[in-house]
Amino acid sequence: MQEVDDVLGRLRRYPDVEAVNLYAVDAADRLILDVAADALAEAGGERVVVIDDGYGALTLGAVTAHGLSGVRVHQDLLTGELALANNARALGLADRYTTHELGRRLLADARVVLLRLPRALSGLAEIADAIARYADPKVQVFAGARDKYLTPAMNDVLAESFGYVRASRGRQKSRMLLARDPKPLGSPPFPVRKQLDEVGLEVVAHGAAFSGPRLDIGTRFLLDHVRRMKPDARDAIDLGCGTGILAVALAKARPQVSVVGTDQSAAAVASARATAVANGVADRVRVLRDDAMTGVAGNSADLVLCNPPFHVGAAVHTGSAIKMFSETGRVLRPGGELWTVYNSHLNYRGVMERLVGKTDVVGRNRKFTVTRSVRGLRDVRQE
């Protein structure tokens, strides 16, 4: 057990945001590993699946404790996938697991599934449906989270796909939901489609995609300014594109613009690609799974649109938004524009002035602020 504790103690969040109040391992990870120990030992690695492992604690903890190999892993967030890979390499365990999309190849014949419960119920519903649909009929699901993020509705969502669902006893402000006995299922419920008449487009959404098939109120406010955004733009980026509403709306309003949507969520990328196809602009909207544009070439865009997050995982933290603004300053060409919508209390304007360029408020309502930042002739990050 000391060896497992040593492994968990060495895990890092990198390349995700690192800070004193952000952790790579928590009590919920340890609880899942402890409660699932007997099932893991019996199943063997090739029949173990890990889903949404934050930074590798579940995968590398299970591998170390039980000598497993062939563990299959799916992580929606690219930063988590990269952090697991980095941690596994540092620990000499990179050959013990493989990564997969959520679906049959991930889950076929699985007898044990370890899961960090997602905050979005729709995300949990898609995961539960996939497990029940593709895993071994005797599969056991060990799903955990911190108490403050658990809701009774999670039990109900799991019960739609499993005949047996119960909560474990709590420990260190963490708790688990245990599920087994998959139910017979009809057609897959995801992705879902919805016509958004107010903006004249159809949105397609997988369960874990932010805001689902709805129009987020911040995105709605930013859409009011699409026609004012850099009139001569040819290359645009929807940074943190979600289901692709901004990217598709821009492509439809500005036929001369080619748009790249980027998001670190696999569910968002799949959703945005499907939304572009559904609205007939897939030839001008390309979607990449990417961490805050770190894979996008410098000086390659005339326009960036962004509705940035203010959460890093479960913690309220501005680090992700600051990372996005820093990369925007690198990616924009001189004279290029960043248009951002954000909760007014966050007051990002000073950060954007420093990392991108001259920033003006162009819209404000009771909750949100829309700003335009113009990239200067010099690299403002080096001043």
N, C-alpha and C positions, 0 to 999 in steps of 0.2 A: 504493500500500500504506500510505503514511503516513496517508491519509484514513481507511482502515479502522481502523488503530491508534488514531486520534483518536476515532472513534466508539466503539470498544470501551472505551477509557479513560474515557469519559464516562458509562458505564452505571451505574445504581444498582439496588439490590435493592428499594427502597421500592415498595409498602407492607409487604413482608416485613421481618423483623428485620434490622437493620443493626448490625454490630459489626466490630471491627478484624480478627477472625479469620474473617470471612464475606465472600465475594467475589461480585461479579456476573458475572465472566468468569474462566475458568481455562484452563489449557493444553489441556484436552480440546476446548474450544470452538474454539480456534485450530487445533488439529490437524484437526478435522473440516472446517473451512472451507478449509484448505490442500489436503487430499487430495481434496476434492470439487470443487475449483476448475474443472477442465476440464469436468466433467459439468454443473456449474451454468451455465457459459457457453454450453454447447451446448443445454441444455434450455429456457432462457428461463423467466421468472418464473411463468407460468401453469401450468407443469408441475412446479413445485417445491413440495414439502411439507416443513414443519418440525414435528417432534413433540417435545414436552416440552423445549422451549427454556427453560432456566432463567429468565433475565431479559431475553432478547432478543438475546443475542450471535450466535446462529446466524442468526436472521431478519434482523436489522439489519446484521450483517456481510456476509451474502450479498447483500442488497439494495444495499449501498454498493459492494461490490467489483465487482459485475457489472451494476449499473444495472437491477435487476430490479423488476418490479411484478406484482401478482396472485399473490404467494406465499400459499399456504394454510397455516394454522398451527393446531395443536391442542396445548393445554397442559392437563394434568389438574388442576394446582393453580391456584386462582384468584389467589393472590399472584403467581405467575409471569405469568399473563395480564395482570394489572393493571400489573405492573412493565414488561412489554413495551410496553403501551399508553402508560404514562407516558414511558418512554424514547423511544418513537417520536415522540410529540408534541414532546418537547423538541428532537429532532433534525430535525423537519420531515419525518418519514418515515411518518406515520400512514396515508397513503393507499396505501402499497406492499404491504399484506398484508390478509388477511381471516381471521377465526377461525371454527372449525368444531368440531363434535363428531367423535369418532373414528368413521369410517364411510365410506360411499360418496361423499358430497359432498366430504369432505376429500380423498379419495385417487383419485377417478376420473381416469384418463389420466395420472397422475403418472409422471414419468420419473426424478426424483431425490427421495429422502427423506433428510433430515438428522435424526438422532435422538440425543438424550442417553439412554444406556441406563438404564432404571429399575433400582432395586435388587431389586425383586420379580420373580422369574422369571415368575410368572403374569401380571404386567403386560406384560412383554416378549412373552409368548406371545400375548396378545390383540392387541397392536400388530402383531406379525409376521403373524398370521393376517389382520388387516384389510388390511395392505399387499398381501400375496399375493393376497387375494381381489378387491380393487377397483382396484389400480394397473395401469398399463400393463404388459404382459408383459415389456417390456424395462427395467423399473424397476431402478434401482441404489440400494441402501440403504447409507448411511454412518453407522454407529452407534458412538459413542465414549463414553469415561468415563475417570476416573482409574484407574491400574493397580490400586490397592488395592480397588476395587469390581468389578473384572472377575473372572469365574469361568469355568472350562471349560464349566460347564452352560449358559452363555449361548450358546455355539456350538451346543450340542445343541438348544436351544430354537429358534434361528433355522433350524437344519437341518430342523425339522419343517415349515417353510413354504417353504424355499428350497433349490434344488438346489445352489447354490454359496455357501459360507460360508468366509471365511478371515480371519485376524487380520493387521493391518498391523504394520509395525515400530513400536516404541514411540518416544516423544519426550517429554521432560520429565515422566516418570512418568505418561504417558497413552498410550492405545492405542485402536485402532479395530477393529471387526468390519465387514467388507464382505460384502454379500449381494446375490444376483441370481438369476434363473431361478426365478420363483414356481412352486410345485408345484400340481397340481390338488388342491382341498380339498373335504371333505365339508361337513356341517352346521357352522355356527359353534359353537365349543366354549364360548363365553361368552355370557351369564352362567351360572355353575354354581349348582346348588341342593343343599342338604343339610338333612336333618331333624335338629335338635338335640334328641334325646329328653330330655336332662337338664334342659333349660329349657322344653321343650314348644313349640318354634316351629321354623319352616322359615326358613333364611337363604338369600338370593340374593346372589351376589357376582360383580362384574366383576373383571377381572384385577388392576387397580391398587388395589383396595380393601384397606385394612389388615386383615391376618389372614385374608383370603379368606373361605371359608365356615365357618371354624372359630370356636370360642368362645375368645377371648383370655383368658388366665388372670387378668389384672387385671379384665376385665369380669365374669368369673365371680364373683370375690370381691365386687365391688360389687353384683352381682345378689342376693347373700345378704341385703342390707340394704334391698331395695326397699320392703318393707311398713312399715319404720320411717321412711321419708322423709316429711316434712311431711304429716301426715294430712289437713289441710284444703286441700291444693293443688288448684288448678283448671287452672293454666297452667304447663306444664313445658317445659324445653328440654334436649335431649340434645346437648351441646356437643362437636363433633368426633365425629359419630355413627357414622362408619364404615359398616358394612353395616346399621346400624339396630337391632341387637340390644337395646340398652338402651331405646331409644325404644319399640320394639314390646313388650318385656317389661313396661315400665311401663304402657303403654296396656292390655295384657291384664289386668294385676293390679289396675289402678285405673280402672274404666270411667268414672268422673266426671272424669278428667283428659284435657285436650287437650295433645298433645305436638308440639313443633317440633323436628325434627332439623336440625342445621346442620353443614356440613363444607365445606372449601375444595376437596376433591377431586371432580371431575366423576364419576369412577368410583364413589366412595362415595355420592354423592347418588343416582345411578341405582340403585345396589344397595339403598340404604335404602328408596327408594320402592317397589321391587319386593318387598322383604321385608315392608313394611307391607301391600301388596296380598295377598301370599301368606298372610298370617296374619289377614286379615279386619279390619284396623284402619286402613285407608287413610282412613276418614272422620274419624279422630281423630289421625292422625300426618301432619303436613305437613313436607316436607323442603326445605331451602333450601341453595343453594350460597352460602356466606358466609364471610368472613374473621373468625373468632373473634367472631361476633355483632355486628360493627361496623354491620351493617344492621338490627339488632333495636332496637325502641324501648326507651327507658329505663323503669324501674319497670313492666315488663310481665309479669314471671314470678314465680311463687311458689317454683319449684323448678328448679334446674339440676343436671344430672348430667354428670360429666366424667371421662374417662380420658385425661389430657393427654399430649401427646408430649414426649419429651425430646431429640429430634433436630430440627434445622433443616436440611433437605436432608440432606447427608452428615455434617454436623458435630454433635457432641454439644453441645447448647446449650439453656438453659432459657428463652430469650427468648420462644418461642411460648407456653409454659405461662403465663408471667407476663402476656403480652398477654391470654390467655384469662381469667385471674383478674381483671385490671383491668376488662375488659368485663363480667364477671359482677357486680362491685360496682355497675356502672351499671344493669344490666338487672334485677336482683332488686328486688322491692318490699321495703319495711321488714318485717322478720320472715321474709323469704324465706330459703331454705336452698340452699347449694351442697354437694353430696355428691361427693367426689373420691376416686379411687383412684390411687396413684402408687407408684413404686419407693421403698422406705423410705429409701434412701441420699440421695435428692434433698432431703428435709426441706423440703417446700414450706410447712409449717405457718405459719411466721413471715410468709411472703409473703401467704398467704391471710388471716391476721389483719389485716394492714395494708390489703389491697386489698378485702376483702369484709366481714369482721367476726369476732366471737368464734369460734374454731375449736377443736374437740375431736376427739381420736382416738376412733373408735368401733369400730375393728377393726384387727388387725395379725396377719400371719402371717410366715413366714420371709422373704418377699420384698416384700410389699406392705403399705401402710397405707391405711386408709379413714378420711376425716375428714368432719365436718359443720361447715360455717361458716354462721353466722346473720347476715344483713344487719341492721345496727343502724338506729336511727331516723334518724341523721344519715348523710350521705354521707361514709363513712370516708376516701375518697380526697382529701377537701378539708381534713381535719383538720391 
